[in-house]
Amino acid sequence: MGFRVDNPGILTTIQDSGRFGYEKFGVSPSGAMDFVSFTLANILAGNPDNESALEFTIAGATLTFDAEAVIAITGADMSPTINNKPCEMYRALKVNSGDVLKLGFVKDSCRAYLAVHGGLDLPLIMGSRAAAIQNHIGKKLQKGDYISIRKSETPVINLETRFITAPELPKNEKIVRVILGPQDDAFTKEGLENFLTQPYKVSKDFDRMGYRLEGAKITHKNDCNIISDGMVTGAIQIPGSGQPIIMMSERQTIGGYTKIAVVITANLPLIGQSKEGDVLRFKAVSVEEAHEELRKIHDDFNNIRERLDSGNINANINANYYKITVDGQAFDVSVEKL
């Protein structure tokens, strides 16, 4: 059981949370560019958070299923249809043998995700099923490819009520929080001020490896070069041009340009959902704040999964849920984030 790729779109790859522990060999982690949308798709489809899924960039694919399956689509709106009829995003959907799922061009943002209950049946390579094209691991999908679906021993719980309110994906200008360093002392006062106060536009040169930005020049005190050192996802390099480069999922594992800051993990999806012309502004925060923001996201995941599995139809990523007791009677209370 599985699906055939009738049209692969612009760039469709199989991703999970990435592979780790191999950077000393030059292997990038890869993985989903928007881990929030990716994880929500898996939760809705009744999968573990890290299950393999499809990532679509700018334009989606056309897939024909040859067996019944449960799917979920999240991320950028690519106007998905099943048998030419619009279908909902951010909910579990049942497809039957012969059904054709089609995703078109994005209306906004950049990437969408498709999770299938049971996961995609590909071999683990270094502990992951994620395609890492820069490392020649896996590939982008091609017309005629057939992807099998692994049979799950666990049925999807509460299929009819597995939906959430779609989180609002930021459009146009985005505030991206960063931790300054490790070489922020290599820049002039004016350079640092430009970085933290001026807008930077995503150039035409953006992909899963990195994003080149355009804006006010970030000046160095001396040279832009350093002895090559380790790289992390979200690191912001400043080459001699003074124009930032944000390193993403398929980045190199070392680099020889000064790094002015690192995007906090919680804000990496903002970059992954950006495309040419989008505007980014950077805001410096503390490590403690970065940790707290990531904890909030994982708390949301746990909360949503628990409520979907219990059949509660009010699951909403924009709300916090609490169980309170008044005069001995228990109540579920939600507080929506504004």
HUVEN-V937477 format. One record per pair of residues at least 4 apart in sequence whose ideal C-beta (glycine too) atoms are under 8 Angstrom apart, sorted by the first residue. I is the first residue (numbers start at 1). J is the second residue. D is the distance in whole Angstrom. If there is no record, write none. Layout:
i = {I:I}
j = {J:J}
d = {D:D}
This chain:
i = {1:1:1:1:1:1:1:2:2:2:2:2:2:2:2:3:3:3:3:3:3:3:3:3:4:4:4:4:4:4:5:5:5:5:5:5:5:5:5:5:5:6:6:6:6:6:6:7:7:7:7:8:8:8:8:8:8:8:9:9:9:9:9:9:9:9:9:10:10:10:11:11:11:11:11:12:12:12:12:12:12:12:12:13:13:13:13:13:13:13:13:13:13:14:14:14:14:14:14:14:14:14:14:14:14:15:15:15:15:15:15:15:15:15:15:15:15:16:16:16:16:16:16:16:16:16:17:17:17:17:17:17:17:17:18:18:18:18:18:18:18:19:19:19:19:19:19:19:19:19:19:20:20:21:21:22:22:23:23:23:23:23:24:26:26:26:27:27:27:27:27:28:28:28:28:28:28:28:28:29:29:29:30:30:30:30:30:30:30:30:30:31:31:31:31:32:32:32:32:32:32:32:32:33:33:33:33:33:33:33:33:33:33:33:34:34:34:34:34:34:34:34:35:35:35:36:36:36:36:37:37:37:37:37:37:37:37:37:38:38:38:38:38:38:38:39:39:39:40:40:40:40:40:40:40:40:40:41:41:41:41:41:41:41:41:41:42:42:42:42:42:42:42:42:43:43:43:43:43:43:44:44:44:44:44:44:44:44:44:44:45:45:45:45:45:45:45:45:45:46:46:46:46:46:46:46:46:46:47:47:47:47:47:47:49:51:51:52:52:52:52:52:53:53:53:53:53:53:54:54:54:54:54:54:55:55:55:56:56:56:56:56:56:56:56:56:56:57:57:57:58:58:58:58:59:59:59:59:59:60:60:60:60:60:60:60:61:61:61:62:62:62:62:63:63:63:64:64:64:64:65:65:65:65:65:65:65:65:66:66:67:67:68:68:68:68:69:69:69:69:69:69:70:70:70:70:70:70:70:70:71:71:71:71:71:71:71:71:72:72:72:72:72:72:72:73:73:73:73:73:73:73:73:73:74:74:74:74:74:74:75:75:75:75:75:75:76:76:76:76:76:76:76:76:76:77:77:77:77:77:77:78:78:78:78:78:78:79:79:79:79:79:80:80:80:80:80:80:80:80:81:81:81:81:81:82:82:82:82:82:82:82:83:83:84:84:87:87:88:88:89:90:90:90:90:91:91:91:92:92:92:92:92:94:95:95:101:103:103:106:106:106:108:108:109:109:109:109:109:110:110:110:110:111:111:116:116:117:117:117:118:118:118:118:119:119:119:120:120:120:120:120:121:121:121:121:122:122:122:123:124:124:125:125:125:126:129:130:130:131:131:131:131:132:132:132:132:133:133:133:133:133:133:134:134:134:134:135:141:141:156:157:157:157:157:158:158:158:158:158:161:161:161:161:162:163:163:164:164:164:164:164:165:165:165:165:167:167:168:169:170:170:170:171:172:172:173:173:173:173:173:174:174:174:174:174:174:175:175:176:176:176:176:176:176:176:176:177:177:177:177:177:177:177:177:177:177:177:178:178:178:178:178:178:178:178:178:178:178:179:179:179:179:179:179:179:179:180:180:180:180:180:181:181:181:181:182:183:183:183:183:183:184:184:184:186:186:186:186:186:186:186:187:187:187:187:187:187:187:187:187:187:188:188:188:188:189:190:190:191:191:191:191:191:191:191:191:192:192:192:193:194:194:194:194:194:194:195:195:195:195:195:196:196:196:198:198:198:199:199:199:199:200:200:200:200:200:200:200:200:200:201:201:201:201:201:201:201:202:202:202:202:202:202:202:202:202:202:202:202:203:203:203:203:203:204:205:205:206:206:206:206:206:206:207:207:208:208:208:209:209:209:209:209:209:210:210:210:210:210:211:211:211:211:211:212:212:212:213:213:213:213:213:214:215:215:217:217:217:218:218:218:218:218:219:220:220:220:220:220:224:224:224:224:224:225:225:225:226:226:226:227:228:228:228:229:229:230:230:231:231:231:231:231:231:231:232:232:233:233:233:233:233:234:234:234:234:234:234:234:234:234:234:235:235:235:235:235:235:235:236:236:236:236:236:236:236:236:236:236:237:237:237:237:237:237:237:237:238:238:238:238:238:238:238:238:239:239:239:244:245:246:246:247:247:247:248:248:248:249:255:261:261:263:263:263:264:264:264:264:264:264:265:265:266:266:266:266:266:267:267:268:269:270:270:271:274:274:285:285:286:287:288:289:290:291:292:293:294:295:296:297:298:299:300:300:301:302:303:303:303:303:304:304:304:305:306:307:307:307:307:308:308:312:314:314:314:316:316:318:318:319:319:319:319:320:320:320:321:321:321:321:322:322:322:322:323:323:323:323:324:324:324:325:325:325:326}
j = {66:67:68:69:148:149:151:65:66:67:121:146:147:148:149:63:64:65:66:69:101:146:147:149:63:64:66:144:145:146:12:61:62:63:141:142:143:144:145:146:147:61:62:63:64:100:143:61:62:102:143:12:61:140:141:142:143:145:56:57:58:59:60:61:62:103:141:57:58:59:56:57:58:140:208:54:55:56:57:60:61:140:141:54:55:130:131:133:138:139:140:141:208:52:53:54:55:120:122:129:130:131:138:141:147:30:31:32:33:38:52:53:54:55:129:130:131:31:32:50:51:52:53:128:129:130:31:32:35:38:49:50:128:130:29:30:31:32:128:130:249:27:29:30:31:125:126:127:128:130:132:29:127:126:127:27:126:27:28:29:230:253:253:135:252:253:126:132:135:137:253:132:134:135:249:250:251:252:253:130:233:249:128:130:131:132:135:137:208:249:250:35:128:130:249:37:38:53:55:113:130:249:272:55:110:111:208:248:249:268:269:271:272:273:38:75:111:113:268:269:272:273:39:268:269:40:167:269:297:41:74:75:76:111:112:113:269:273:42:53:55:74:75:113:115:43:49:301:44:72:74:90:164:167:301:304:317:45:53:72:73:74:75:113:114:115:47:48:49:50:51:53:72:115:47:49:301:304:305:308:72:74:90:91:92:115:162:163:164:308:51:70:71:72:92:115:116:117:156:70:92:117:152:154:155:156:157:162:51:115:117:118:119:152:301:115:119:119:120:122:129:130:113:114:115:116:119:120:61:113:114:115:120:141:111:112:113:60:61:75:76:78:103:111:112:113:114:110:111:208:105:106:110:275:78:103:104:105:106:78:80:102:103:104:105:112:102:103:141:100:101:102:103:100:101:102:98:99:100:101:69:95:96:97:98:99:100:101:97:98:97:149:94:95:96:97:94:95:116:117:118:149:92:93:94:95:116:117:156:159:92:93:95:101:114:115:116:117:90:91:92:93:114:115:162:80:87:89:90:93:103:112:113:114:89:90:112:113:115:166:109:111:112:113:169:273:106:107:108:109:110:111:112:169:273:89:106:107:108:109:112:103:104:105:106:107:112:86:103:104:105:107:86:87:89:101:102:103:104:112:85:86:87:101:102:87:93:95:99:100:101:102:99:100:100:102:93:101:93:163:166:163:164:165:166:162:163:164:117:156:159:162:163:159:99:101:114:112:114:110:112:275:169:171:169:171:273:274:275:272:273:274:275:272:273:120:149:149:152:156:149:150:151:152:149:150:152:129:147:148:149:150:147:148:149:150:129:138:147:129:128:129:129:137:138:137:138:137:138:137:138:139:140:136:137:138:250:137:138:139:140:208:250:208:209:250:252:250:145:147:162:162:308:309:311:162:308:309:310:311:308:311:312:313:308:313:315:304:308:315:316:317:315:316:317:318:317:318:318:273:174:270:273:278:278:279:199:278:279:280:281:270:274:278:279:280:281:281:283:263:267:270:271:280:281:282:283:263:264:266:267:282:283:284:285:289:290:293:234:236:261:262:263:264:267:282:283:284:285:261:262:264:284:285:286:287:290:184:192:260:261:284:259:260:261:262:259:187:226:258:259:260:192:260:261:220:221:222:224:226:258:260:191:192:195:218:219:220:221:238:258:260:192:219:220:221:193:194:219:195:217:218:219:220:238:242:260:196:218:260:197:198:215:216:217:218:219:218:244:260:261:282:282:283:284:215:216:281:215:279:280:281:213:214:215:216:244:279:280:281:282:213:214:215:277:278:279:280:206:211:212:213:214:274:275:276:277:278:279:280:211:212:213:214:276:276:211:212:210:211:212:274:275:276:248:250:248:249:250:247:248:249:250:251:252:245:246:247:248:251:245:246:248:271:274:243:244:245:243:244:245:246:280:243:243:244:241:242:243:238:242:243:244:260:242:224:238:240:242:258:238:239:240:257:258:256:257:258:256:257:258:256:254:255:256:254:255:253:254:235:247:251:252:253:254:255:247:262:247:248:249:251:268:246:247:248:262:263:264:265:267:268:271:246:247:251:255:259:262:263:244:245:246:247:259:260:261:262:263:282:244:245:247:255:257:258:259:260:242:243:244:245:257:258:259:260:243:245:257:260:257:263:271:251:252:255:268:271:272:272:259:282:284:267:268:271:268:285:289:290:293:294:290:294:290:293:294:296:297:271:293:272:273:274:280:280:278:280:289:290:290:291:292:293:294:295:296:297:298:299:300:301:302:303:304:317:305:306:307:315:320:321:308:315:317:309:310:312:314:315:321:312:315:332:319:332:334:334:336:336:337:334:335:336:337:334:335:337:332:333:334:335:332:333:334:335:330:331:332:333:330:331:333:329:330:331:331}
d = {7:3:8:7:7:5:7:8:6:7:7:6:5:4:5:4:6:5:7:8:8:7:6:7:7:5:7:7:7:5:8:6:8:6:5:7:6:7:4:7:7:8:4:7:6:7:7:6:4:8:6:5:5:7:4:6:6:7:6:8:8:5:5:4:8:7:8:6:5:5:8:4:7:5:8:6:7:5:7:7:5:6:4:7:5:8:4:7:7:8:5:7:8:5:7:6:8:6:6:6:7:5:6:8:8:7:6:5:8:7:7:6:8:5:8:5:7:6:7:5:7:5:7:6:5:5:5:7:7:8:7:5:8:8:4:5:3:8:6:6:7:7:6:6:8:7:5:5:3:6:7:6:8:8:7:4:5:6:7:7:8:4:8:8:8:5:7:7:5:8:7:6:6:6:7:5:6:7:6:8:7:7:7:4:7:4:8:7:8:5:5:7:7:5:5:8:4:7:6:7:8:7:8:7:8:6:6:6:6:8:8:8:3:8:6:6:6:7:8:4:4:5:6:7:6:6:7:5:6:6:4:4:8:7:7:5:7:8:7:6:7:8:8:5:8:6:5:6:6:8:5:7:7:8:8:7:7:6:6:5:7:4:8:4:7:4:4:7:6:8:5:6:8:5:7:7:7:6:5:7:4:7:7:6:5:7:5:7:7:7:8:6:6:4:6:4:6:5:7:7:7:5:8:7:8:4:6:7:4:6:6:7:6:8:7:7:4:5:4:7:4:8:5:6:4:7:8:7:7:7:4:8:8:8:6:8:6:4:6:8:8:6:6:6:5:7:7:6:5:8:7:6:6:7:7:7:7:5:7:4:7:7:2:6:8:6:8:6:7:7:7:5:8:7:5:8:7:7:5:8:6:5:7:6:7:5:8:7:6:7:5:7:7:7:5:6:8:5:6:7:8:6:6:7:6:8:7:4:5:7:7:5:6:7:6:7:5:7:7:7:5:7:7:5:8:5:8:5:8:8:7:6:7:5:6:6:7:5:8:8:7:5:4:5:8:7:5:7:7:4:6:6:5:7:6:7:7:5:7:7:8:4:5:7:6:8:5:7:7:5:8:7:7:5:7:7:7:5:8:8:6:6:6:7:5:5:7:6:6:7:6:8:6:6:8:8:6:8:7:7:6:6:5:7:4:6:3:7:8:6:5:4:7:7:4:7:8:6:8:6:7:8:7:5:5:7:4:8:7:7:5:6:4:6:6:7:5:8:6:5:5:5:6:4:7:5:8:7:6:7:7:7:7:4:6:5:5:8:8:8:6:6:7:6:7:8:8:8:7:7:3:6:7:8:4:6:6:8:7:7:6:7:7:8:6:5:8:7:5:8:7:8:7:5:8:6:6:7:8:4:7:5:7:5:5:7:8:6:8:5:6:6:8:4:7:6:5:6:8:6:5:6:8:8:6:6:7:8:4:8:7:5:7:7:7:5:7:5:6:6:5:6:7:5:7:5:7:7:5:7:5:8:5:8:5:7:7:7:8:7:4:6:5:7:8:5:7:6:7:6:5:6:7:7:7:6:6:4:8:7:5:5:7:8:7:7:6:8:6:4:5:7:7:5:7:6:6:7:8:8:4:8:4:5:7:6:7:6:7:7:7:6:7:5:7:6:6:6:6:7:8:4:4:7:8:7:8:6:8:7:6:5:8:4:7:6:8:5:7:6:7:6:6:7:6:6:4:8:6:5:7:6:4:7:4:8:6:7:5:7:8:6:5:6:6:7:5:8:6:6:8:6:8:5:6:6:6:5:8:7:8:5:6:5:7:5:8:4:7:4:7:7:7:7:8:8:6:5:4:8:6:8:5:6:8:5:6:5:5:6:7:4:7:6:7:7:8:5:6:5:7:7:7:6:7:8:8:4:7:5:5:8:7:7:6:5:7:8:8:7:6:5:5:6:6:6:7:8:6:7:6:7:5:6:4:6:7:7:6:5:6:6:6:6:6:5:8:6:6:6:6:6:7:7:7:8:5:4:7:7:8:6:8:8:5:7:7:5:5:8:5:7:5:8:6:5:5:7:7:8:7:5:7:6:4:7:6:8:6:8:6:8:6:6:7:5:7:7:5:7:8:6:6:4:8:7:8:7:7:8:7:7:7:5:6:6:8:7:8:4:6:7:7:5:7:4:5:8:6:7:8:6:6:7:8:8:4:7:4:6:7:6:6:6:7:6:7:7:7:6:6:7:6:6:6:6:6:6:6:8:7:5:6:5:6:6:6:4:7:4:6:7:5:7:8:8:6:7:7:6:5:5:6:4:6:7:5:7:7:7:5:8:8:5:8:7:6:7:6:8:7:5:6:7:5:7:6}
